[in-house]
Amino acid sequence: MGFANRRIAVVGGGLGGMAFMNSALHSGLTNIHLYEAAPQFTEVGAGVNISANGNRLIDAFGLGDDMLWKSSRNPPSYMEYFHYRTGDFLGQIDEFGEPRSRQIHRAHLLEVFKKNIPDSYISLNKRLVSLDWNVTKNCYQLSFQDGTVTEADIVVGCDGIKSVVRQQHLGLTDNPVYSGQMVYRGYVSYDDLTPDTAALLKRTVNFRGPKRHVLTLPIGNDESKTARVGIIGFMTEPLEGWKSESWLGTAPVDDLYEHVKGWTGAVQEIIEGLRKGSEDGRILKQTLYVREPTAQWYDVRPEQVESGVVLVGDSVHSTLPHQGQGTCQAIESGFALAQILKHWRNDDLASAFKFYQDFRKPRTDRITQSSYETGKMASADIPEETWATAFNPSAVRERMKWVMEYDLLADLVEKMEKVQSASSDTQPPDQAVPVVVSS
């Protein structure tokens, strides 16, 4: 039965919203429309590392080749670690099977996700200001900053950690918590590095220091002329020093340099490369916030069982980036929710939303906690004399296996069949759960 006949409004055109749209259209859930606040699609940031669990779903959308055109390809390992001061090799984390991790600029990944979505399904410059239930029409009314209004039966909130849908309709007013770290983001051209450092940074590298670390990602590839080094510097700083009203601003490259003076030569080359690549001598700087796990992900109208509001991605399960799972978890949730809405066997939206929450929440809650712990390990505050022996990459890899090796498709099919077969006395017994994927 599913909810293919219900009007679905998707609020937010980031990677979570676009994952939902791809999954929905791929499975035949077409009565949908996405509303993005920005006048054009854009993703700010230095790039993302998409691990095997996310790439399985991207490949299932049929987008793997498009992604690989502008991403890195076949990295030799998942991550290599080096001593911040001496540059000594500390160990590595091997890849987590196929498909291997891919490093890509956020904007390029968003382009890939948009490829399969016709323009007629998207409205830009639609910043949501209110979401209300229209008792006369028995539907939701979405009002936008430009004065336009639209109606929907189901609203999917993919509007990020500052979600309007979350606050206005679900009444969740908890404030995100500052993590204690700022992130400096930028790019370095391989041409601005010595041959040895350029070769080193063709791999994913973590220069691990006390209370801070510098992560480099080999973004893109030479064939598509997208190859460059994504720089992500995690630095412990007090929030009092943050002057911007937004969580994202800019800062002088010299601010990052103050954190890494005396670090190994490759890091000093990174600093010089950032200076050469920035016309005004500034790079992106972001405060890292996270929310405690959210108890309720959805709301359903008691008088209209086929209408409700549900959250996806950072609006409900934001996480720190220390396992590279913010984007991957948004992709997982967006994919799963669309499949559930398409293939649910009755018109009880509350039961479908509850299944979605029960299916996703244990995993995202655990990732939120483990990402916090991984960040603490990556920027550990331990005595210098124990630095080389206190870090065990093999142990870190073991902690991350359950995240990276997860197969959402197989898990979703198994759990949907189990929960829906339990109600087979009221539903046709011969209907399988036809989760649609590419061959």
C-alpha positions as CSV (number, residue, x, y, z in Angstrom):
1,M,0.0,0.0,0.0
2,G,2.5,2.6,1.1
3,F,2.0,6.4,1.0
4,A,2.6,7.0,-2.7
5,N,-0.7,8.9,-3.0
6,R,0.2,11.4,-0.2
7,R,1.8,14.7,-1.0
8,I,5.3,14.7,0.5
9,A,7.2,18.0,1.1
10,V,11.0,17.7,1.8
11,V,12.4,20.7,3.6
12,G,16.1,21.1,2.9
13,G,18.2,20.3,-0.1
14,G,21.4,19.1,1.6
15,L,22.8,15.7,1.2
16,G,20.2,14.1,3.5
17,G,17.3,15.6,1.6
18,M,18.8,14.7,-1.7
19,A,19.4,11.1,-0.6
20,F,15.7,10.9,0.3
21,M,14.7,12.3,-3.1
22,N,17.0,9.8,-4.9
23,S,15.7,6.9,-2.9
24,A,12.0,8.0,-3.3
25,L,12.2,8.6,-7.1
26,H,14.2,5.4,-7.6
27,S,11.5,3.3,-5.9
28,G,8.6,5.1,-7.6
29,L,7.5,7.4,-4.8
30,T,6.9,10.4,-7.1
31,N,4.3,12.6,-5.3
32,I,7.2,14.6,-3.7
33,H,8.7,18.0,-3.8
34,L,11.8,19.5,-2.3
35,Y,12.1,23.0,-0.9
36,E,15.6,24.5,-0.5
37,A,16.3,27.7,1.3
38,A,19.3,28.8,-0.8
39,P,18.8,30.4,-4.2
40,Q,21.1,27.8,-5.7
41,F,22.5,24.4,-4.6
42,T,25.8,24.8,-2.7
43,E,27.7,22.9,0.0
44,V,30.3,24.8,1.9
45,G,33.3,22.8,3.2
46,A,36.6,21.3,2.5
47,G,35.3,17.9,1.3
48,V,34.0,14.7,2.7
49,N,35.2,11.2,3.2
50,I,32.4,8.7,2.3
51,S,33.0,5.3,3.7
52,A,31.8,1.9,2.5
53,N,28.4,2.0,4.2
54,G,27.5,5.3,2.4
55,N,29.0,4.3,-0.9
56,R,26.9,1.1,-1.0
57,L,23.8,3.2,-1.1
58,I,25.1,5.7,-3.6
59,D,26.0,2.8,-5.9
60,A,22.4,1.5,-5.3
61,F,21.1,4.8,-6.7
62,G,23.1,4.1,-9.8
63,L,25.4,7.0,-9.0
64,G,28.6,5.3,-8.3
65,D,30.3,6.0,-11.6
66,D,29.3,9.7,-11.5
67,M,30.7,10.0,-8.0
68,L,34.0,8.3,-9.0
69,W,34.4,10.8,-11.9
70,K,35.1,13.5,-9.3
71,S,36.2,11.6,-6.2
72,S,39.4,9.8,-5.3
73,R,39.7,6.2,-6.3
74,N,41.0,3.1,-4.6
75,P,42.9,4.6,-1.6
76,P,45.6,2.3,-0.3
77,S,44.2,2.5,3.2
78,Y,41.4,4.2,5.1
79,M,43.7,6.4,7.2
80,E,47.4,6.7,8.1
81,Y,48.6,8.3,11.3
82,F,51.8,10.4,11.9
83,H,53.3,12.0,14.9
84,Y,52.6,15.7,15.0
85,R,56.1,16.8,15.8
86,T,58.5,14.2,14.5
87,G,56.4,13.0,11.5
88,D,57.0,9.4,12.5
89,F,54.5,6.9,11.1
90,L,52.2,5.7,14.0
91,G,50.2,3.1,12.0
92,Q,47.2,2.9,9.7
93,I,43.6,1.7,9.5
94,D,43.0,-0.5,6.5
95,E,40.0,-0.2,4.3
96,F,36.7,-1.8,5.4
97,G,36.1,-3.9,2.3
98,E,34.3,-2.8,-0.9
99,P,33.3,-0.3,-2.0
100,R,36.3,1.5,-0.7
101,S,36.2,5.0,0.8
102,R,35.9,8.0,-1.6
103,Q,37.0,11.5,-0.9
104,I,35.1,14.3,-2.8
105,H,34.1,17.9,-2.5
106,R,30.7,18.4,-0.9
107,A,29.5,20.5,-3.9
108,H,30.6,17.8,-6.3
109,L,28.7,15.1,-4.3
110,L,25.6,17.3,-4.3
111,E,25.9,17.6,-8.1
112,V,26.0,13.8,-8.3
113,F,22.9,13.5,-6.1
114,K,21.0,16.1,-8.2
115,K,21.6,14.3,-11.5
116,N,18.6,11.9,-11.1
117,I,16.2,14.6,-9.8
118,P,14.3,16.6,-12.4
119,D,14.2,20.3,-11.8
120,S,10.4,20.1,-11.6
121,Y,10.7,18.3,-8.3
122,I,12.8,21.2,-6.7
123,S,12.0,24.7,-5.6
124,L,14.9,27.0,-4.6
125,N,14.9,30.2,-2.5
126,K,12.2,28.7,-0.2
127,R,13.2,29.4,3.4
128,L,10.7,27.9,5.7
129,V,9.3,30.3,8.3
130,S,6.3,28.3,9.7
131,L,4.7,24.9,9.5
132,D,1.1,24.6,10.6
133,W,-1.8,22.2,10.5
134,N,-4.7,23.5,8.4
135,V,-7.8,22.1,10.2
136,T,-10.1,23.1,7.3
137,K,-8.1,21.3,4.6
138,N,-6.7,18.5,6.8
139,C,-3.1,19.1,5.6
140,Y,0.1,20.9,6.6
141,Q,0.6,24.4,5.4
142,L,4.2,25.4,4.8
143,S,4.9,29.2,4.6
144,F,8.1,30.5,3.2
145,Q,10.1,33.7,3.6
146,D,9.2,34.9,0.1
147,G,5.5,34.9,1.0
148,T,4.6,31.7,-0.9
149,V,2.6,28.9,0.7
150,T,2.4,25.2,-0.1
151,E,0.5,22.2,1.3
152,A,1.5,18.7,2.1
153,D,0.3,15.6,3.9
154,I,3.7,14.4,5.0
155,V,6.6,16.7,5.8
156,V,10.2,15.4,5.9
157,G,12.5,17.8,7.8
158,C,16.0,17.6,6.4
159,D,16.9,21.2,7.3
160,G,20.0,20.6,9.4
161,I,21.1,21.0,13.0
162,K,19.2,24.4,13.3
163,S,16.0,22.7,11.9
164,V,12.9,24.9,11.7
165,V,10.8,21.8,11.3
166,R,12.2,20.3,14.5
167,Q,11.7,23.4,16.6
168,Q,8.4,24.7,15.3
169,H,6.4,21.5,14.8
170,L,7.9,18.9,17.0
171,G,8.5,21.4,19.8
172,L,12.1,20.3,20.3
173,T,13.9,23.4,21.7
174,D,17.0,21.8,23.2
175,N,20.2,23.7,22.3
176,P,23.1,22.0,20.7
177,V,26.2,21.6,22.9
178,Y,29.6,23.0,22.0
179,S,32.1,20.1,21.6
180,G,35.1,22.0,22.7
181,Q,36.7,22.1,19.2
182,M,36.8,24.4,16.2
183,V,37.6,23.2,12.7
184,Y,39.7,25.0,10.2
185,R,38.9,24.0,6.6
186,G,40.7,24.7,3.3
187,Y,42.4,23.4,0.3
188,V,46.0,23.0,-0.8
189,S,47.1,22.5,-4.4
190,Y,49.5,19.6,-5.0
191,D,51.6,22.0,-7.1
192,D,52.3,24.0,-3.9
193,L,53.9,21.0,-2.1
194,T,57.3,19.3,-2.4
195,P,57.2,16.0,-4.3
196,D,57.6,13.9,-1.1
197,T,54.7,15.8,0.7
198,A,52.5,15.7,-2.4
199,A,53.0,11.9,-2.5
200,L,52.2,11.5,1.2
201,L,49.0,13.6,0.9
202,K,47.7,11.5,-2.0
203,R,46.6,9.3,0.9
204,T,44.2,10.1,3.9
205,V,46.6,11.3,6.6
206,N,46.1,12.3,10.2
207,F,48.8,14.3,12.0
208,R,47.9,13.5,15.5
209,G,48.8,16.0,18.2
210,P,47.8,16.8,21.8
211,K,44.3,18.2,22.0
212,R,44.4,18.8,18.2
213,H,45.0,17.0,15.0
214,V,45.2,17.9,11.3
215,L,43.4,15.6,8.9
216,T,44.1,15.7,5.1
217,L,41.9,14.2,2.4
218,P,43.0,13.4,-1.2
219,I,40.0,15.1,-2.8
220,G,39.1,14.3,-6.4
221,N,41.4,12.9,-9.1
222,D,43.7,14.0,-11.9
223,E,41.5,12.8,-14.7
224,S,38.6,15.1,-13.9
225,K,41.1,17.9,-12.8
226,T,39.6,17.9,-9.4
227,A,42.6,16.7,-7.4
228,R,43.6,18.8,-4.4
229,V,44.2,18.3,-0.7
230,G,41.4,18.9,1.7
231,I,42.7,20.3,5.0
232,I,40.6,19.8,8.2
233,G,42.3,21.0,11.3
234,F,40.6,20.1,14.6
235,M,41.7,22.5,17.3
236,T,40.7,22.7,20.9
237,E,39.6,26.3,21.6
238,P,37.3,28.1,24.1
239,L,34.0,29.2,22.7
240,E,34.5,32.7,24.1
241,G,36.9,33.5,21.3
242,W,34.2,32.9,18.6
243,K,33.0,36.3,17.3
244,S,30.7,35.2,14.4
245,E,26.9,35.1,14.9
246,S,26.9,32.0,12.7
247,W,28.6,28.6,13.4
248,L,30.5,29.0,10.2
249,G,32.9,31.9,9.5
250,T,36.4,32.6,8.4
251,A,39.7,33.1,10.2
252,P,43.3,34.0,9.2
253,V,45.5,31.1,8.1
254,D,47.9,32.4,10.8
255,D,45.3,31.4,13.5
256,L,45.7,27.8,12.4
257,Y,49.5,28.2,12.3
258,E,49.6,29.3,15.9
259,H,48.2,25.9,16.8
260,V,50.8,23.9,14.8
261,K,54.0,25.9,15.2
262,G,56.8,23.4,15.7
263,W,54.8,20.5,14.0
264,T,56.5,18.4,11.4
265,G,57.6,19.8,8.0
266,A,54.6,18.4,6.0
267,V,52.3,20.4,8.3
268,Q,54.3,23.5,7.7
269,E,54.0,23.0,4.0
270,I,50.2,22.7,4.4
271,I,50.2,26.1,6.1
272,E,52.2,27.6,3.3
273,G,49.9,26.0,0.8
274,L,46.8,27.4,2.5
275,R,48.4,30.9,2.4
276,K,49.1,30.6,-1.3
277,G,45.6,29.3,-2.1
278,S,43.8,32.1,-0.2
279,E,43.6,35.5,-1.8
280,D,42.7,37.2,1.5
281,G,44.8,35.0,3.8
282,R,41.7,33.5,5.4
283,I,40.1,30.0,5.5
284,L,36.8,28.6,6.7
285,K,36.4,28.1,10.5
286,Q,33.5,26.3,12.1
287,T,32.4,25.6,15.6
288,L,31.6,22.0,16.2
289,Y,28.3,21.4,18.0
290,V,26.4,18.2,18.7
291,R,23.0,17.4,20.2
292,E,22.1,14.7,22.7
293,P,20.2,11.9,21.1
294,T,16.6,12.9,20.4
295,A,13.8,10.8,22.0
296,Q,11.1,11.4,19.3
297,W,11.8,11.7,15.6
298,Y,8.2,12.2,14.3
299,D,4.7,13.4,15.0
300,V,1.5,12.1,13.4
301,R,-1.9,13.8,13.4
302,P,-4.3,11.8,15.6
303,E,-7.2,12.8,13.5
304,Q,-5.5,12.0,10.2
305,V,-3.4,8.8,10.4
306,E,-1.8,9.3,7.0
307,S,-0.4,12.7,7.8
308,G,2.7,13.5,9.9
309,V,6.1,15.1,10.2
310,V,9.4,13.3,10.4
311,L,13.1,14.3,10.7
312,V,16.2,13.1,8.8
313,G,19.9,13.7,9.2
314,D,21.4,16.5,11.3
315,S,17.9,17.8,12.2
316,V,17.6,14.7,14.5
317,H,20.8,12.7,14.7
318,S,23.7,15.2,14.3
319,T,27.1,13.8,15.1
320,L,30.7,15.0,15.3
321,P,32.8,14.3,12.2
322,H,35.4,12.1,13.8
323,Q,34.3,8.9,12.0
324,G,33.2,10.7,8.8
325,Q,29.6,9.7,9.5
326,G,27.5,12.9,9.4
327,T,26.9,12.7,5.7
328,C,26.8,8.9,5.6
329,Q,24.1,8.7,8.3
330,A,22.0,11.3,6.6
331,I,22.3,9.2,3.4
332,E,21.3,6.0,5.3
333,S,18.3,7.7,7.0
334,G,17.1,9.4,3.8
335,F,17.4,6.2,1.8
336,A,15.6,4.1,4.5
337,L,12.7,6.5,5.1
338,A,11.8,6.7,1.4
339,Q,11.8,3.0,1.1
340,I,9.6,2.6,4.2
341,L,7.1,5.1,3.0
342,K,6.9,3.5,-0.4
343,H,6.6,-0.1,0.7
344,W,4.6,0.1,4.0
345,R,1.7,-2.3,3.9
346,N,-1.0,-0.2,5.6
347,D,-2.1,3.4,5.9
348,D,-1.0,3.8,9.5
349,L,1.8,6.4,9.2
350,A,2.5,6.3,12.9
351,S,3.5,2.6,12.6
352,A,5.7,3.4,9.6
353,F,7.4,6.3,11.3
354,K,7.9,4.3,14.5
355,F,9.5,1.5,12.5
356,Y,11.8,4.1,10.9
357,Q,12.8,5.5,14.3
358,D,13.3,2.1,15.8
359,F,15.3,1.0,12.8
360,R,17.6,4.0,12.7
361,K,17.9,5.4,16.2
362,P,19.9,2.7,17.9
363,R,22.6,3.0,15.2
364,T,22.7,6.8,15.1
365,D,22.7,7.1,18.9
366,R,25.7,4.8,19.1
367,I,27.5,6.6,16.3
368,T,27.0,9.9,18.1
369,Q,28.6,8.5,21.2
370,S,31.4,6.6,19.4
371,S,32.3,9.7,17.2
372,Y,32.7,11.7,20.3
373,E,35.0,9.1,21.8
374,T,37.0,8.8,18.5
375,G,37.6,12.5,18.5
376,K,38.9,12.3,22.0
377,M,41.4,9.6,21.0
378,A,42.4,11.5,17.8
379,S,43.3,14.6,19.9
380,A,44.3,12.9,23.1
381,D,45.9,14.9,25.9
382,I,48.6,12.5,27.1
383,P,52.2,12.8,28.2
384,E,54.7,13.2,25.4
385,E,56.8,10.2,26.4
386,T,53.8,7.9,26.0
387,W,52.6,9.3,22.7
388,A,54.0,6.8,20.3
389,T,52.8,3.7,22.3
390,A,49.5,5.0,23.6
391,F,47.8,4.9,20.2
392,N,46.7,1.6,18.7
393,P,45.3,2.0,15.1
394,S,44.2,-1.7,15.1
395,A,42.0,-1.1,18.1
396,V,40.6,2.0,16.5
397,R,39.8,0.0,13.4
398,E,38.1,-2.7,15.4
399,R,35.9,0.0,17.1
400,M,34.9,1.3,13.7
401,K,34.1,-1.9,11.8
402,W,30.5,-2.1,12.8
403,V,30.0,1.4,11.4
404,M,31.7,1.0,8.1
405,E,30.8,-2.6,7.2
406,Y,27.1,-2.1,7.8
407,D,24.8,-3.0,4.9
408,L,21.6,-0.9,5.3
409,L,19.9,-2.5,2.3
410,A,20.2,-6.0,3.7
411,D,19.2,-4.9,7.2
412,L,16.2,-2.9,6.0
413,V,14.8,-5.8,3.9
414,E,15.2,-8.2,6.8
415,K,13.6,-6.0,9.4
416,M,10.8,-4.8,7.2
417,E,9.9,-8.4,6.3
418,K,10.0,-9.4,10.0
419,V,7.8,-6.6,11.3
420,Q,5.3,-6.8,8.4
421,S,5.1,-10.6,8.5
422,A,4.0,-10.2,12.1
423,S,0.9,-8.4,10.9
424,S,0.3,-10.8,8.0
425,D,-3.0,-11.9,9.4
426,T,-4.5,-8.5,8.3
427,Q,-2.3,-8.1,5.1
428,P,-1.9,-10.2,2.0
429,P,0.7,-12.8,2.9
430,D,2.3,-13.0,-0.6
431,Q,3.7,-9.5,-0.8
432,A,7.5,-9.3,-0.3
433,V,9.3,-6.1,0.6
434,P,10.4,-4.8,-2.8
435,V,13.2,-2.5,-1.8
436,V,14.3,-1.1,-5.2
437,V,18.0,-1.0,-6.0
438,S,20.1,-0.9,-9.2
439,S,21.3,-4.1,-10.7
